[in-house]
Amino acid sequence: GVETVPYIVFFKDGKKVEAVTGAKVDTLKGKLESLYETSEVIDIEKRMKGLINRSKIMLFMKGCPSAPRCGFSRTIIDILQEEGLPFDTFDILTDEAIRQGLKEYSKWPTFPQLYVDGDLVGGLDIIKELKENDELRDALEGN
């Protein structure tokens, strides 16, 4: 039973692996680092790939389509909506790990980032160029 508060239980892969009694900050920090150090890296990569492939056309942006939080995101939303194809979005301002992880994963340092069929197409400049060259529709359809 619990005799001291706080009583913190650590689980890994659905199984209890450790427990700490009392508010021992150094002990808690050490347990967290040793138990979950590598799983976060794996989880972030899995989460990024899952998000990237959540929709055929996936946009990582600042804000959401109804309330973009930067001009670049607003512009790319306008362009995508003009094309009339279904797409999904993820607000990178809600998850710093995904925001930073995508920069490394894609080797693309800025947002928005547009993916089609799990592959990076590019940011706003690339999308504008594709539109100007009448190549955007094909790119969005994966052709």
C-alpha positions, 0 to 999 in steps of 0.5 A: 500500500501507499504509505507516503505521498507522493507515491510515483509508479513508473510503467514501461511497455504496460508493466510496472518497473519502478516506484519512488516514495516521497518527493525526491526530485533527484531520484525522480529525474534519474529514474525518468532519464534511465527508464525513458531516455531512448523510448522518447526518441523512438516515440517521436520518430514514430509519431512524426511518421504517423502524422506525416502519413495521416492523410495523403496531403498533410500540412504542418503549419502554425495554427489551423486552417480557420485560424492560421498563426502566420502569413506563410501558413495563411497563404499556403492554406488559401492555395490548398483550398483553391485546389479543392483537394482534401488535406489534413493539418497539424499545428506545430505550435502545439507540440515542440518535440514534433516541431523540432523533430520535423526540422531534422527529419525533413532537413527543412528548417521552416514551416509550413511543410507540405507532405504528399503520400508521406514525402516532403514537397516543400514549403510555401516558396516551392508550393507557389512555384509549382502553382505558377508552373501549373504543376501543383495539382499533379504534385498534390495528386502524387503524379 
